[in-house]
C-alpha cells in the first residue's frame, strides 16, 4: 500500500467508504473523506471516529484498503 493509493481512495468522486487495515490486524472505517487526513509527506495518517476521537497511524503499516461496494443504481421506470 502506498500513500498515492490512500489519497486516491480519499479523493474518489463519488467517494466510496472504505476500511483501512493495519499490519497488526486492527482496522479503521472511513465513512467519509473528512474522516481521514494525511501529513504533507504522507507518512502519517489520521483516521477520525464519529465522536471526534482519532487514530494516528504510520502509513507504512497500512496493508490494505477495503472499498465498500458502490450503491446499486436505482431501477428506472420506463
N, C-alpha and C positions, 0 to 999 in steps of 0.2 A: 504494500500500500504506500502510495506517495502523496505528498501534500497537494499535488495538482488534481489527483482523483478526489480528494476530500473537498477541495474547492469546487470542482465540477458538480459534485452531489449537492453542495450547499447552494450553488448558484443556478441549478437546473430550473428551466422555465418550461412547463409548470414544475413547481417544486414537488418532489415526492418525499414523504417522510422516510427516514432510514434509521438503522441501528448501527452504532459504532461498536465493534468487537475488539477487545484487547487481548494481548498475548497471555495474560493471566486468567482468562476465562470470563472476566467481567464484561458487561455490555451496557451501553447507554443509548436511549432512544432520543432521536432528534425529530420532534413533530413539526417543526417549522424552522426555516433558515435562521430566524432570530435566536434560536436556542443553541447555536454553535458559533464560536468566534475563534479566530486564529491569530497568532502573533505575526508580525510582518514577514518574518523569515519562514514561518510555517512550522517551526519546531514544537511550539506549544499550542494545544487545542483546548478550549474550554467548552464543555457541554453543560448547559444550564437545565435545571429541572423547573417544573411549573411553579414551585414555591420559592424560586429565585436562588435556591442552593446551586452550587456549581461543582464540577469536577475538572480539575486541571490535569491534562493528560500530555504525555510525551508522544508526539505523532509517530515516532519510530516504533512505538509499542502497539500501534493500531494495525491489526492483521486483516480486517475485513470490514466492508460496509455492506449491510443487507438492506437493499431498497425495497420499500413496500410495493405491492402491485398497484399499477395505475387504476383509478376508479373506472368501472365499466361505463362505456358510453351509453347515454340514455337512448332507449329504443325510440326510433322515430315512428310517428304515426302518420301514415300517408293515406 
